[in-house]
Amino acid sequence: MIVDRFRREVEAGAYEISARMRPEGADAQELRLWFRFPERFAPPGDLDASPFLPPALAWCLRRGERLVIEGPVSPRLLGELDEIMGVYRSFFPGAISGPVAVEAQPCEPSAGSELTASFFTRGVDSWFGVLTALDDPTLAPPLTHAVYAPGFNSRAWSDELRDAKTEATREAAARVGLELIRLDSNISDEFGRGLFGAALALGFANMLIPSGNMRGEIVRQGTHPHLDPRFSTERTEILHYGDASRLQKVERLARSEAALDTIRVCRYDHLEGDRNCGHCEKCLRTMLELHVAGALERSPAFDEPLRLSNVAAVKKLQTVRHSWLEIQNALGDSPQDRRLSAAVRMVIFRNDLRFAAERAQRLSGRLDLAEALGDSAVLAESADALWEVDARVQRLMEGMAREEGRGYGADGDRDARPSAAGPARRAGLLTRLRSRS
């Protein structure tokens, strides 16, 4: 890929930096990548091409293509390329086979704005990062700004929803004394999340990237404690910020009325409204964590109360299995918590079961494996058997969830009235599940 024809433009109070991205190959289509934010935050001095290196490098690594940047790039950033590519290769060994050649003009960028800012979405990670940074005496200069990039979250949002979410995020940041900066870009259209490029485009002294999965739950993804700081330049220090588990983060949010009032975590980004649905995996996980922290009743941010039926309906945990384990072990011994703990335990089990079924199903189509095993049907039969078990578990969990509202009062105590044979059988299942929690 060749990155060239850099431009800086100011229009209607907005500053934009852009570059042409030209992939190699006769059929490749070029595009112009841009970052836009308020003019008063435009970096002073000469143009720096460093913001375009992070997305272009990731693109080239996936395709094994060299990268040529025909503009000035930070020597510090160029000096970290071997380590950066090594981290990416360790994350994605199946997709990245080796390093790629990178050519650029080393040139130290001019000094930027003496500001510290943090990316901020009102999620658990970003709220924890902001609240922690505000109490951090080692940050110099101290945190004063929050950066929100609505285009990084969902390309399906309407312009009206983007504006509404931006204003709600602005109000949330203001409640803890931070000024919000809206940053727009087309980077998600071709390159995925663009946190590193956006951070370097702003050119502040410090840019905080709130941690996602930390400590026992670290997973490979676009942002990581071993990756983020390596994209720093002489002008901008990028910090992977907020070393805590998910539950520890929620416990900190529980002490902030602003965070409890404004938290937004919903995965249903297509909803034409700025709210938390209360029944997607991420909403339920956060509600369970707030419940453990004793703060759920103080948060008006969710459309529905915490329901056992909604918890039992969760089917896939993706990269957050560790967080559900943390919840399982943090729930108490009250009747309500024991029911929730049983449901959480079964959600984790079903996630593992479905993962095995999906893996067997994918591998069943590989002829080389069938030949090596000497049995062309074993993997397909294994997948079918696992899916049958999954269907049975789903029926049992639906039965467990139907006890909600039947036989339990508002205080969680069992009603003494007798139940029918079917519910009694389901009660036996729930009792067995509780005994194992």
Disulfide bonds with the S-S distance in Angstrom:
none
